[in-house]
Amino acid sequence: MNGFANYLVELDGIPIHYVHARGRGPAPMPLILTHGWPWTFWDYEQMIGPLSDPARFGGDETDAFDVIVPSLPGTAFSSPLRTAGVGIVATADLWLRLMRDVLGYDRFAAGGGDSGAFVSVRLGHAHATNVIGVHLNFPATVSMAALGSVQPEDSAPEETEWLTDEQAGARGTSAHMAVHIEDPQTLAWAMNDSPAGMAAWLIERRRNWSDCGGDVERSFTKDQLLTGVALYWLTGTFHTSVRFYAESFRRPWPLAHDREPPVEVPTAVAVFPRELIRVPRRFMQRQVNLARWTVMPRGGHFAPSEEPELMVDDVRAFFRGLR
């Protein structure tokens, strides 16, 4: 971790930690990548080098990015969080300030998965003049209501089984979502009191939501798993990290405009076969200005750490046309 440049800045009393890897190439594009839960910024470890210094990893230097990977407010080193109300909408506004006012990037690219996908979509929706494009490895939309509006007739023949898979997968996520949204503080007492309990809660999700076939170490090394647990345990941020759900999903998000599609900037969606939700391409075309759609051969919910090479290739290919 110390091999990367780590920084901490306060914006309105909210501590924001981020990695900033400057690109090595003729014109690096600034790119902010946002993690979800129970991810950390370190899930992007294997993508930072290839994206910021592509020539060193066998790529073309013209594909270089200035890579910025923040920790979500209240997670790991973005702590201690003492401000209420910091969810997806507030975080997107914070990221704009981080990129524009702190780092000096008037225009930048964004990408993410899980909660980070919703933050990235919010950036493309509310701050389109500042956003070059958005890359998603989760089919996020500008509202949860929109995500729930998929219709069977949206599906192409090769997509029909996706909705069935989603219904089956919901059995593994419904309890997770309910307790994190409704009772995050109650859950936190137990998790902050037991490193073994916290590890079980975090790693169970890695096992159930990745493309590991039930063997979690097929997708992640012990070092990756224990580093993730340590980042939550040693910083004492389980409670503020899970509260991000309550702050984000207890109420509808205000829309910045009513134009169609809600996300007007070019958007790419990488579809991984073991993702928690897969939606039809036709549905996403109503939600975003869909410029790239890639159905991946393998991978799950934690794509940046499960399949970093697939992610790097897709990110490079998408933004290559927007430079």
C-alpha positions as protocol buffer text, in pm:
chain_id: "A"
residue {
  index: 1
  type: MET
  ca { x: 0 y: 0 z: 0 }
}
residue {
  index: 2
  type: ASN
  ca { x: 279 y: 239 z: 83 }
}
residue {
  index: 3
  type: GLY
  ca { x: 411 y: 188 z: -269 }
}
residue {
  index: 4
  type: PHE
  ca { x: 131 y: 418 z: -384 }
}
residue {
  index: 5
  type: ALA
  ca { x: 87 y: 785 z: -301 }
}
residue {
  index: 6
  type: ASN
  ca { x: -183 y: 802 z: -31 }
}
residue {
  index: 7
  type: TYR
  ca { x: -345 y: 1129 z: 73 }
}
residue {
  index: 8
  type: LEU
  ca { x: -603 y: 1252 z: 322 }
}
residue {
  index: 9
  type: VAL
  ca { x: -810 y: 1566 z: 277 }
}
residue {
  index: 10
  type: GLU
  ca { x: -1103 y: 1709 z: 474 }
}
residue {
  index: 11
  type: LEU
  ca { x: -1402 y: 1852 z: 290 }
}
residue {
  index: 12
  type: ASP
  ca { x: -1654 y: 2020 z: 522 }
}
residue {
  index: 13
  type: GLY
  ca { x: -1517 y: 1814 z: 809 }
}
residue {
  index: 14
  type: ILE
  ca { x: -1548 y: 1485 z: 618 }
}
residue {
  index: 15
  type: PRO
  ca { x: -1214 y: 1301 z: 592 }
}
residue {
  index: 16
  type: ILE
  ca { x: -1144 y: 1157 z: 247 }
}
residue {
  index: 17
  type: HIS
  ca { x: -855 y: 920 z: 187 }
}
residue {
  index: 18
  type: TYR
  ca { x: -744 y: 852 z: -169 }
}
residue {
  index: 19
  type: VAL
  ca { x: -465 y: 701 z: -375 }
}
residue {
  index: 20
  type: HIS
  ca { x: -336 y: 919 z: -658 }
}
residue {
  index: 21
  type: ALA
  ca { x: -124 y: 742 z: -920 }
}
residue {
  index: 22
  type: ARG
  ca { x: -13 y: 984 z: -1190 }
}
residue {
  index: 23
  type: GLY
  ca { x: -12 y: 844 z: -1539 }
}
residue {
  index: 24
  type: ARG
  ca { x: 298 y: 781 z: -1748 }
}
residue {
  index: 25
  type: GLY
  ca { x: 207 y: 874 z: -2103 }
}
residue {
  index: 26
  type: PRO
  ca { x: 165 y: 1172 z: -2335 }
}
residue {
  index: 27
  type: ALA
  ca { x: -179 y: 1278 z: -2208 }
}
residue {
  index: 28
  type: PRO
  ca { x: -310 y: 1079 z: -1911 }
}
residue {
  index: 29
  type: MET
  ca { x: -685 y: 1095 z: -1857 }
}
residue {
  index: 30
  type: PRO
  ca { x: -796 y: 1152 z: -1496 }
}
residue {
  index: 31
  type: LEU
  ca { x: -1006 y: 858 z: -1375 }
}
residue {
  index: 32
  type: ILE
  ca { x: -1174 y: 817 z: -1036 }
}
residue {
  index: 33
  type: LEU
  ca { x: -1262 y: 459 z: -938 }
}
residue {
  index: 34
  type: THR
  ca { x: -1507 y: 398 z: -653 }
}
residue {
  index: 35
  type: HIS
  ca { x: -1543 y: 78 z: -452 }
}
residue {
  index: 36
  type: GLY
  ca { x: -1847 y: -66 z: -276 }
}
residue {
  index: 37
  type: TRP
  ca { x: -1911 y: -277 z: 37 }
}
residue {
  index: 38
  type: PRO
  ca { x: -1749 y: -494 z: 167 }
}
residue {
  index: 39
  type: TRP
  ca { x: -1484 y: -381 z: -75 }
}
residue {
  index: 40
  type: THR
  ca { x: -1212 y: -130 z: 6 }
}
residue {
  index: 41
  type: PHE
  ca { x: -1001 y: 94 z: -213 }
}
residue {
  index: 42
  type: TRP
  ca { x: -749 y: -192 z: -217 }
}
residue {
  index: 43
  type: ASP
  ca { x: -975 y: -399 z: -442 }
}
residue {
  index: 44
  type: TYR
  ca { x: -832 y: -182 z: -723 }
}
residue {
  index: 45
  type: GLU
  ca { x: -473 y: -269 z: -634 }
}
residue {
  index: 46
  type: GLN
  ca { x: -410 y: -478 z: -947 }
}
residue {
  index: 47
  type: MET
  ca { x: -568 y: -219 z: -1180 }
}
residue {
  index: 48
  type: ILE
  ca { x: -383 y: 92 z: -1064 }
}
residue {
  index: 49
  type: GLY
  ca { x: -45 y: 7 z: -1219 }
}
residue {
  index: 50
  type: PRO
  ca { x: -169 y: -113 z: -1560 }
}
residue {
  index: 51
  type: LEU
  ca { x: -401 y: 187 z: -1593 }
}
residue {
  index: 52
  type: SER
  ca { x: -151 y: 451 z: -1481 }
}
residue {
  index: 53
  type: ASP
  ca { x: 158 y: 304 z: -1647 }
}
residue {
  index: 54
  type: PRO
  ca { x: 34 y: 84 z: -1933 }
}
residue {
  index: 55
  type: ALA
  ca { x: 369 y: 57 z: -2114 }
}
residue {
  index: 56
  type: ARG
  ca { x: 525 y: -105 z: -1808 }
}
residue {
  index: 57
  type: PHE
  ca { x: 257 y: -375 z: -1823 }
}
residue {
  index: 58
  type: GLY
  ca { x: 275 y: -442 z: -2195 }
}
residue {
  index: 59
  type: GLY
  ca { x: 21 y: -182 z: -2304 }
}
residue {
  index: 60
  type: ASP
  ca { x: 24 y: 140 z: -2505 }
}
residue {
  index: 61
  type: GLU
  ca { x: 138 y: 453 z: -2321 }
}
residue {
  index: 62
  type: THR
  ca { x: -135 y: 653 z: -2496 }
}
residue {
  index: 63
  type: ASP
  ca { x: -388 y: 464 z: -2278 }
}
residue {
  index: 64
  type: ALA
  ca { x: -244 y: 610 z: -1955 }
}
residue {
  index: 65
  type: PHE
  ca { x: -470 y: 743 z: -1679 }
}
residue {
  index: 66
  type: ASP
  ca { x: -414 y: 954 z: -1373 }
}
residue {
  index: 67
  type: VAL
  ca { x: -580 y: 705 z: -1137 }
}
residue {
  index: 68
  type: ILE
  ca { x: -758 y: 828 z: -825 }
}
residue {
  index: 69
  type: VAL
  ca { x: -903 y: 566 z: -590 }
}
residue {
  index: 70
  type: PRO
  ca { x: -1076 y: 712 z: -282 }
}
residue {
  index: 71
  type: SER
  ca { x: -1212 y: 527 z: 18 }
}
residue {
  index: 72
  type: LEU
  ca { x: -1585 y: 580 z: 59 }
}
residue {
  index: 73
  type: PRO
  ca { x: -1670 y: 818 z: 346 }
}
residue {
  index: 74
  type: GLY
  ca { x: -1661 y: 626 z: 672 }
}
residue {
  index: 75
  type: THR
  ca { x: -1469 y: 332 z: 527 }
}
residue {
  index: 76
  type: ALA
  ca { x: -1113 y: 241 z: 628 }
}
residue {
  index: 77
  type: PHE
  ca { x: -887 y: 548 z: 610 }
}
residue {
  index: 78
  type: SER
  ca { x: -1172 y: 791 z: 524 }
}
residue {
  index: 79
  type: SER
  ca { x: -1238 y: 820 z: 895 }
}
residue {
  index: 80
  type: PRO
  ca { x: -1345 y: 909 z: 1154 }
}
residue {
  index: 81
  type: LEU
  ca { x: -1675 y: 1009 z: 995 }
}
residue {
  index: 82
  type: ARG
  ca { x: -1878 y: 1221 z: 1234 }
}
residue {
  index: 83
  type: THR
  ca { x: -2119 y: 1372 z: 978 }
}
residue {
  index: 84
  type: ALA
  ca { x: -2464 y: 1225 z: 916 }
}
residue {
  index: 85
  type: GLY
  ca { x: -2632 y: 1209 z: 577 }
}
residue {
  index: 86
  type: VAL
  ca { x: -2333 y: 1100 z: 369 }
}
residue {
  index: 87
  type: GLY
  ca { x: -2464 y: 854 z: 113 }
}
residue {
  index: 88
  type: ILE
  ca { x: -2448 y: 815 z: -264 }
}
residue {
  index: 89
  type: VAL
  ca { x: -2567 y: 1164 z: -358 }
}
residue {
  index: 90
  type: ALA
  ca { x: -2343 y: 1344 z: -107 }
}
residue {
  index: 91
  type: THR
  ca { x: -2045 y: 1128 z: -205 }
}
residue {
  index: 92
  type: ALA
  ca { x: -2080 y: 1214 z: -574 }
}
residue {
  index: 93
  type: ASP
  ca { x: -2074 y: 1583 z: -479 }
}
residue {
  index: 94
  type: LEU
  ca { x: -1765 y: 1520 z: -264 }
}
residue {
  index: 95
  type: TRP
  ca { x: -1591 y: 1341 z: -552 }
}
residue {
  index: 96
  type: LEU
  ca { x: -1657 y: 1638 z: -781 }
}
residue {
  index: 97
  type: ARG
  ca { x: -1494 y: 1867 z: -526 }
}
residue {
  index: 98
  type: LEU
  ca { x: -1204 y: 1626 z: -479 }
}
residue {
  index: 99
  type: MET
  ca { x: -1136 y: 1600 z: -851 }
}
residue {
  index: 100
  type: ARG
  ca { x: -1200 y: 1962 z: -949 }
}
residue {
  index: 101
  type: ASP
  ca { x: -1115 y: 2173 z: -646 }
}
residue {
  index: 102
  type: VAL
  ca { x: -847 y: 1963 z: -472 }
}
residue {
  index: 103
  type: LEU
  ca { x: -675 y: 1793 z: -766 }
}
residue {
  index: 104
  type: GLY
  ca { x: -748 y: 2047 z: -1038 }
}
residue {
  index: 105
  type: TYR
  ca { x: -924 y: 1824 z: -1293 }
}
residue {
  index: 106
  type: ASP
  ca { x: -1208 y: 2017 z: -1455 }
}
residue {
  index: 107
  type: ARG
  ca { x: -1308 y: 1710 z: -1654 }
}
residue {
  index: 108
  type: PHE
  ca { x: -1250 y: 1349 z: -1559 }
}
residue {
  index: 109
  type: ALA
  ca { x: -1368 y: 993 z: -1614 }
}
residue {
  index: 110
  type: ALA
  ca { x: -1545 y: 781 z: -1351 }
}
residue {
  index: 111
  type: GLY
  ca { x: -1596 y: 413 z: -1285 }
}
residue {
  index: 112
  type: GLY
  ca { x: -1706 y: 176 z: -1014 }
}
residue {
  index: 113
  type: GLY
  ca { x: -1895 y: -126 z: -892 }
}
residue {
  index: 114
  type: ASP
  ca { x: -2156 y: -191 z: -624 }
}
residue {
  index: 115
  type: SER
  ca { x: -2217 y: 137 z: -433 }
}
residue {
  index: 116
  type: GLY
  ca { x: -1934 y: 288 z: -636 }
}
residue {
  index: 117
  type: ALA
  ca { x: -2133 y: 226 z: -953 }
}
residue {
  index: 118
  type: PHE
  ca { x: -2422 y: 429 z: -814 }
}
residue {
  index: 119
  type: VAL
  ca { x: -2183 y: 710 z: -715 }
}
residue {
  index: 120
  type: SER
  ca { x: -2035 y: 706 z: -1067 }
}
residue {
  index: 121
  type: VAL
  ca { x: -2381 y: 712 z: -1228 }
}
residue {
  index: 122
  type: ARG
  ca { x: -2476 y: 1003 z: -1004 }
}
residue {
  index: 123
  type: LEU
  ca { x: -2165 y: 1189 z: -1123 }
}
residue {
  index: 124
  type: GLY
  ca { x: -2264 y: 1129 z: -1486 }
}
residue {
  index: 125
  type: HIS
  ca { x: -2621 y: 1237 z: -1415 }
}
residue {
  index: 126
  type: ALA
  ca { x: -2571 y: 1543 z: -1195 }
}
residue {
  index: 127
  type: HIS
  ca { x: -2229 y: 1664 z: -1313 }
}
residue {
  index: 128
  type: ALA
  ca { x: -2224 y: 1577 z: -1681 }
}
residue {
  index: 129
  type: THR
  ca { x: -2027 y: 1887 z: -1780 }
}
residue {
  index: 130
  type: ASN
  ca { x: -1737 y: 1762 z: -1567 }
}
residue {
  index: 131
  type: VAL
  ca { x: -1754 y: 1392 z: -1656 }
}
residue {
  index: 132
  type: ILE
  ca { x: -1597 y: 1252 z: -1973 }
}
residue {
  index: 133
  type: GLY
  ca { x: -1762 y: 912 z: -1942 }
}
residue {
  index: 134
  type: VAL
  ca { x: -1866 y: 645 z: -1693 }
}
residue {
  index: 135
  type: HIS
  ca { x: -1757 y: 280 z: -1677 }
}
residue {
  index: 136
  type: LEU
  ca { x: -1971 y: 42 z: -1471 }
}
residue {
  index: 137
  type: ASN
  ca { x: -1921 y: -316 z: -1365 }
}
residue {
  index: 138
  type: PHE
  ca { x: -2260 y: -314 z: -1192 }
}
residue {
  index: 139
  type: PRO
  ca { x: -2581 y: -201 z: -1369 }
}
residue {
  index: 140
  type: ALA
  ca { x: -2644 y: 106 z: -1155 }
}
residue {
  index: 141
  type: THR
  ca { x: -2919 y: 357 z: -1232 }
}
residue {
  index: 142
  type: VAL
  ca { x: -3008 y: 705 z: -1104 }
}
residue {
  index: 143
  type: SER
  ca { x: -3263 y: 559 z: -863 }
}
residue {
  index: 144
  type: MET
  ca { x: -3347 y: 226 z: -706 }
}
residue {
  index: 145
  type: ALA
  ca { x: -3698 y: 258 z: -852 }
}
residue {
  index: 146
  type: ALA
  ca { x: -3547 y: 267 z: -1199 }
}
residue {
  index: 147
  type: LEU
  ca { x: -3340 y: -44 z: -1128 }
}
residue {
  index: 148
  type: GLY
  ca { x: -3659 y: -224 z: -1032 }
}
residue {
  index: 149
  type: SER
  ca { x: -3838 y: -139 z: -1356 }
}
residue {
  index: 150
  type: VAL
  ca { x: -3686 y: -411 z: -1576 }
}
residue {
  index: 151
  type: GLN
  ca { x: -3954 y: -582 z: -1786 }
}
residue {
  index: 152
  type: PRO
  ca { x: -3941 y: -938 z: -1927 }
}
residue {
  index: 153
  type: GLU
  ca { x: -3988 y: -800 z: -2278 }
}
residue {
  index: 154
  type: ASP
  ca { x: -3661 y: -605 z: -2239 }
}
residue {
  index: 155
  type: SER
  ca { x: -3460 y: -926 z: -2260 }
}
residue {
  index: 156
  type: ALA
  ca { x: -3299 y: -1053 z: -2576 }
}
residue {
  index: 157
  type: PRO
  ca { x: -3308 y: -1434 z: -2615 }
}
residue {
  index: 158
  type: GLU
  ca { x: -2959 y: -1474 z: -2469 }
}
residue {
  index: 159
  type: GLU
  ca { x: -3060 y: -1259 z: -2169 }
}
residue {
  index: 160
  type: THR
  ca { x: -3383 y: -1431 z: -2063 }
}
residue {
  index: 161
  type: GLU
  ca { x: -3221 y: -1641 z: -1792 }
}
residue {
  index: 162
  type: TRP
  ca { x: -3070 y: -1334 z: -1625 }
}
residue {
  index: 163
  type: LEU
  ca { x: -3392 y: -1234 z: -1449 }
}
residue {
  index: 164
  type: THR
  ca { x: -3431 y: -1588 z: -1312 }
}
residue {
  index: 165
  type: ASP
  ca { x: -3072 y: -1579 z: -1188 }
}
residue {
  index: 166
  type: GLU
  ca { x: -3143 y: -1246 z: -1018 }
}
residue {
  index: 167
  type: GLN
  ca { x: -3445 y: -1386 z: -834 }
}
residue {
  index: 168
  type: ALA
  ca { x: -3234 y: -1677 z: -710 }
}
residue {
  index: 169
  type: GLY
  ca { x: -2953 y: -1445 z: -607 }
}
residue {
  index: 170
  type: ALA
  ca { x: -3191 y: -1221 z: -414 }
}
residue {
  index: 171
  type: ARG
  ca { x: -3222 y: -1494 z: -149 }
}
residue {
  index: 172
  type: GLY
  ca { x: -2860 y: -1426 z: -62 }
}
residue {
  index: 173
  type: THR
  ca { x: -2884 y: -1048 z: -55 }
}
residue {
  index: 174
  type: SER
  ca { x: -3226 y: -961 z: 92 }
}
residue {
  index: 175
  type: ALA
  ca { x: -3122 y: -1012 z: 456 }
}
residue {
  index: 176
  type: HIS
  ca { x: -2794 y: -831 z: 392 }
}
residue {
  index: 177
  type: MET
  ca { x: -2969 y: -526 z: 248 }
}
residue {
  index: 178
  type: ALA
  ca { x: -3240 y: -520 z: 515 }
}
residue {
  index: 179
  type: VAL
  ca { x: -3009 y: -522 z: 817 }
}
residue {
  index: 180
  type: HIS
  ca { x: -2759 y: -279 z: 666 }
}
residue {
  index: 181
  type: ILE
  ca { x: -3032 y: -30 z: 576 }
}
residue {
  index: 182
  type: GLU
  ca { x: -3257 y: -64 z: 882 }
}
residue {
  index: 183
  type: ASP
  ca { x: -3026 y: -169 z: 1166 }
}
residue {
  index: 184
  type: PRO
  ca { x: -2664 y: -80 z: 1085 }
}
residue {
  index: 185
  type: GLN
  ca { x: -2584 y: 45 z: 1435 }
}
residue {
  index: 186
  type: THR
  ca { x: -2727 y: -266 z: 1603 }
}
residue {
  index: 187
  type: LEU
  ca { x: -2520 y: -492 z: 1381 }
}
residue {
  index: 188
  type: ALA
  ca { x: -2210 y: -280 z: 1443 }
}
residue {
  index: 189
  type: TRP
  ca { x: -2197 y: -357 z: 1818 }
}
residue {
  index: 190
  type: ALA
  ca { x: -2138 y: -724 z: 1746 }
}
residue {
  index: 191
  type: MET
  ca { x: -1895 y: -671 z: 1459 }
}
residue {
  index: 192
  type: ASN
  ca { x: -1684 y: -412 z: 1640 }
}
residue {
  index: 193
  type: ASP
  ca { x: -1657 y: -654 z: 1934 }
}
residue {
  index: 194
  type: SER
  ca { x: -1540 y: -962 z: 1743 }
}
residue {
  index: 195
  type: PRO
  ca { x: -1274 y: -975 z: 1472 }
}
residue {
  index: 196
  type: ALA
  ca { x: -1378 y: -1334 z: 1396 }
}
residue {
  index: 197
  type: GLY
  ca { x: -1742 y: -1232 z: 1360 }
}
residue {
  index: 198
  type: MET
  ca { x: -1648 y: -941 z: 1136 }
}
residue {
  index: 199
  type: ALA
  ca { x: -1427 y: -1163 z: 924 }
}
residue {
  index: 200
  type: ALA
  ca { x: -1711 y: -1413 z: 884 }
}
residue {
  index: 201
  type: TRP
  ca { x: -1956 y: -1140 z: 781 }
}
residue {
  index: 202
  type: LEU
  ca { x: -1716 y: -990 z: 526 }
}
residue {
  index: 203
  type: ILE
  ca { x: -1574 y: -1310 z: 379 }
}
residue {
  index: 204
  type: GLU
  ca { x: -1914 y: -1480 z: 351 }
}
residue {
  index: 205
  type: ARG
  ca { x: -2005 y: -1211 z: 100 }
}
residue {
  index: 206
  type: ARG
  ca { x: -1681 y: -1264 z: -91 }
}
residue {
  index: 207
  type: ARG
  ca { x: -1764 y: -1634 z: -113 }
}
residue {
  index: 208
  type: ASN
  ca { x: -2130 y: -1596 z: -206 }
}
residue {
  index: 209
  type: TRP
  ca { x: -2099 y: -1308 z: -452 }
}
residue {
  index: 210
  type: SER
  ca { x: -1784 y: -1397 z: -644 }
}
residue {
  index: 211
  type: ASP
  ca { x: -1728 y: -1640 z: -930 }
}
residue {
  index: 212
  type: CYS
  ca { x: -1554 y: -1890 z: -701 }
}
residue {
  index: 213
  type: GLY
  ca { x: -1784 y: -2192 z: -716 }
}
residue {
  index: 214
  type: GLY
  ca { x: -1805 y: -2202 z: -336 }
}
residue {
  index: 215
  type: ASP
  ca { x: -1427 y: -2197 z: -284 }
}
residue {
  index: 216
  type: VAL
  ca { x: -1347 y: -1837 z: -189 }
}
residue {
  index: 217
  type: GLU
  ca { x: -973 y: -1888 z: -232 }
}
residue {
  index: 218
  type: ARG
  ca { x: -1028 y: -1966 z: -599 }
}
residue {
  index: 219
  type: SER
  ca { x: -1103 y: -1597 z: -649 }
}
residue {
  index: 220
  type: PHE
  ca { x: -904 y: -1432 z: -368 }
}
residue {
  index: 221
  type: THR
  ca { x: -582 y: -1509 z: -189 }
}
residue {
  index: 222
  type: LYS
  ca { x: -570 y: -1526 z: 191 }
}
residue {
  index: 223
  type: ASP
  ca { x: -367 y: -1206 z: 180 }
}
residue {
  index: 224
  type: GLN
  ca { x: -644 y: -1028 z: -12 }
}
residue {
  index: 225
  type: LEU
  ca { x: -913 y: -1155 z: 223 }
}
residue {
  index: 226
  type: LEU
  ca { x: -725 y: -1071 z: 542 }
}
residue {
  index: 227
  type: THR
  ca { x: -618 y: -730 z: 412 }
}
residue {
  index: 228
  type: GLY
  ca { x: -982 y: -644 z: 350 }
}
residue {
  index: 229
  type: VAL
  ca { x: -1082 y: -754 z: 699 }
}
residue {
  index: 230
  type: ALA
  ca { x: -788 y: -569 z: 854 }
}
residue {
  index: 231
  type: LEU
  ca { x: -880 y: -244 z: 680 }
}
residue {
  index: 232
  type: TYR
  ca { x: -1221 y: -253 z: 847 }
}
residue {
  index: 233
  type: TRP
  ca { x: -1106 y: -390 z: 1184 }
}
residue {
  index: 234
  type: LEU
  ca { x: -795 y: -184 z: 1248 }
}
residue {
  index: 235
  type: THR
  ca { x: -961 y: 144 z: 1150 }
}
residue {
  index: 236
  type: GLY
  ca { x: -1276 y: 68 z: 1353 }
}
residue {
  index: 237
  type: THR
  ca { x: -1500 y: 164 z: 1062 }
}
residue {
  index: 238
  type: PHE
  ca { x: -1749 y: -121 z: 1033 }
}
residue {
  index: 239
  type: HIS
  ca { x: -2026 y: 95 z: 1180 }
}
residue {
  index: 240
  type: THR
  ca { x: -1972 y: 400 z: 961 }
}
residue {
  index: 241
  type: SER
  ca { x: -1914 y: 191 z: 649 }
}
residue {
  index: 242
  type: VAL
  ca { x: -2242 y: -1 z: 680 }
}
residue {
  index: 243
  type: ARG
  ca { x: -2426 y: 318 z: 767 }
}
residue {
  index: 244
  type: PHE
  ca { x: -2361 y: 423 z: 406 }
}
residue {
  index: 245
  type: TYR
  ca { x: -2652 y: 191 z: 318 }
}
residue {
  index: 246
  type: ALA
  ca { x: -2892 y: 367 z: 555 }
}
residue {
  index: 247
  type: GLU
  ca { x: -2786 y: 711 z: 434 }
}
residue {
  index: 248
  type: SER
  ca { x: -2823 y: 603 z: 70 }
}
residue {
  index: 249
  type: PHE
  ca { x: -3130 y: 381 z: 55 }
}
residue {
  index: 250
  type: ARG
  ca { x: -3377 y: 497 z: 320 }
}
residue {
  index: 251
  type: ARG
  ca { x: -3515 y: 770 z: 96 }
}
residue {
  index: 252
  type: PRO
  ca { x: -3538 y: 840 z: -278 }
}
residue {
  index: 253
  type: TRP
  ca { x: -3255 y: 1031 z: -441 }
}
residue {
  index: 254
  type: PRO
  ca { x: -3341 y: 1372 z: -584 }
}
residue {
  index: 255
  type: LEU
  ca { x: -3291 y: 1394 z: -959 }
}
residue {
  index: 256
  type: ALA
  ca { x: -3073 y: 1671 z: -1099 }
}
residue {
  index: 257
  type: HIS
  ca { x: -3280 y: 1690 z: -1422 }
}
residue {
  index: 258
  type: ASP
  ca { x: -3558 y: 1504 z: -1603 }
}
residue {
  index: 259
  type: ARG
  ca { x: -3395 y: 1464 z: -1943 }
}
residue {
  index: 260
  type: GLU
  ca { x: -3369 y: 1126 z: -2113 }
}
residue {
  index: 261
  type: PRO
  ca { x: -3162 y: 926 z: -2073 }
}
residue {
  index: 262
  type: PRO
  ca { x: -3091 y: 1029 z: -1713 }
}
residue {
  index: 263
  type: VAL
  ca { x: -2717 y: 976 z: -1769 }
}
residue {
  index: 264
  type: GLU
  ca { x: -2622 y: 1168 z: -2082 }
}
residue {
  index: 265
  type: VAL
  ca { x: -2246 y: 1110 z: -2079 }
}
residue {
  index: 266
  type: PRO
  ca { x: -2111 y: 806 z: -2270 }
}
residue {
  index: 267
  type: THR
  ca { x: -2140 y: 500 z: -2048 }
}
residue {
  index: 268
  type: ALA
  ca { x: -1992 y: 150 z: -2063 }
}
residue {
  index: 269
  type: VAL
  ca { x: -2134 y: -152 z: -1883 }
}
residue {
  index: 270
  type: ALA
  ca { x: -1928 y: -465 z: -1821 }
}
residue {
  index: 271
  type: VAL
  ca { x: -2159 y: -759 z: -1747 }
}
residue {
  index: 272
  type: PHE
  ca { x: -2002 y: -1029 z: -1530 }
}
residue {
  index: 273
  type: PRO
  ca { x: -2176 y: -1368 z: -1516 }
}
residue {
  index: 274
  type: ARG
  ca { x: -2179 y: -1400 z: -1136 }
}
residue {
  index: 275
  type: GLU
  ca { x: -2280 y: -1040 z: -1064 }
}
residue {
  index: 276
  type: LEU
  ca { x: -2568 y: -1003 z: -819 }
}
residue {
  index: 277
  type: ILE
  ca { x: -2785 y: -837 z: -1082 }
}
residue {
  index: 278
  type: ARG
  ca { x: -2768 y: -857 z: -1461 }
}
residue {
  index: 279
  type: VAL
  ca { x: -3010 y: -647 z: -1662 }
}
residue {
  index: 280
  type: PRO
  ca { x: -3092 y: -650 z: -2033 }
}
residue {
  index: 281
  type: ARG
  ca { x: -2904 y: -423 z: -2267 }
}
residue {
  index: 282
  type: ARG
  ca { x: -3232 y: -268 z: -2387 }
}
residue {
  index: 283
  type: PHE
  ca { x: -3312 y: -163 z: -2030 }
}
residue {
  index: 284
  type: MET
  ca { x: -2973 y: 4 z: -1980 }
}
residue {
  index: 285
  type: GLN
  ca { x: -3015 y: 194 z: -2307 }
}
residue {
  index: 286
  type: ARG
  ca { x: -3310 y: 373 z: -2144 }
}
residue {
  index: 287
  type: GLN
  ca { x: -3105 y: 460 z: -1836 }
}
residue {
  index: 288
  type: VAL
  ca { x: -2774 y: 578 z: -1980 }
}
residue {
  index: 289
  type: ASN
  ca { x: -2609 y: 690 z: -2301 }
}
residue {
  index: 290
  type: LEU
  ca { x: -2485 y: 337 z: -2361 }
}
residue {
  index: 291
  type: ALA
  ca { x: -2169 y: 345 z: -2569 }
}
residue {
  index: 292
  type: ARG
  ca { x: -2018 y: 6 z: -2480 }
}
residue {
  index: 293
  type: TRP
  ca { x: -2167 y: -323 z: -2360 }
}
residue {
  index: 294
  type: THR
  ca { x: -1935 y: -613 z: -2278 }
}
residue {
  index: 295
  type: VAL
  ca { x: -2057 y: -954 z: -2162 }
}
residue {
  index: 296
  type: MET
  ca { x: -1763 y: -1104 z: -1977 }
}
residue {
  index: 297
  type: PRO
  ca { x: -1669 y: -1474 z: -1982 }
}
residue {
  index: 298
  type: ARG
  ca { x: -1615 y: -1501 z: -1606 }
}
residue {
  index: 299
  type: GLY
  ca { x: -1613 y: -1298 z: -1286 }
}
residue {
  index: 300
  type: GLY
  ca { x: -1854 y: -1182 z: -1019 }
}
residue {
  index: 301
  type: HIS
  ca { x: -1942 y: -893 z: -793 }
}
residue {
  index: 302
  type: PHE
  ca { x: -1583 y: -802 z: -706 }
}
residue {
  index: 303
  type: ALA
  ca { x: -1460 y: -775 z: -1065 }
}
residue {
  index: 304
  type: PRO
  ca { x: -1163 y: -539 z: -1006 }
}
residue {
  index: 305
  type: SER
  ca { x: -1000 y: -789 z: -769 }
}
residue {
  index: 306
  type: GLU
  ca { x: -1144 y: -1106 z: -928 }
}
residue {
  index: 307
  type: GLU
  ca { x: -1067 y: -1026 z: -1292 }
}
residue {
  index: 308
  type: PRO
  ca { x: -842 y: -719 z: -1303 }
}
residue {
  index: 309
  type: GLU
  ca { x: -708 y: -794 z: -1653 }
}
residue {
  index: 310
  type: LEU
  ca { x: -1058 y: -810 z: -1803 }
}
residue {
  index: 311
  type: MET
  ca { x: -1144 y: -486 z: -1627 }
}
residue {
  index: 312
  type: VAL
  ca { x: -829 y: -306 z: -1739 }
}
residue {
  index: 313
  type: ASP
  ca { x: -880 y: -409 z: -2101 }
}
residue {
  index: 314
  type: ASP
  ca { x: -1243 y: -292 z: -2099 }
}
residue {
  index: 315
  type: VAL
  ca { x: -1167 y: 40 z: -1929 }
}
residue {
  index: 316
  type: ARG
  ca { x: -886 y: 112 z: -2176 }
}
residue {
  index: 317
  type: ALA
  ca { x: -1097 y: 21 z: -2478 }
}
residue {
  index: 318
  type: PHE
  ca { x: -1394 y: 232 z: -2370 }
}
residue {
  index: 319
  type: PHE
  ca { x: -1209 y: 551 z: -2284 }
}
residue {
  index: 320
  type: ARG
  ca { x: -975 y: 522 z: -2583 }
}
residue {
  index: 321
  type: GLY
  ca { x: -1252 y: 663 z: -2798 }
}
residue {
  index: 322
  type: LEU
  ca { x: -1318 y: 953 z: -2559 }
}
residue {
  index: 323
  type: ARG
  ca { x: -970 y: 1098 z: -2539 }
}
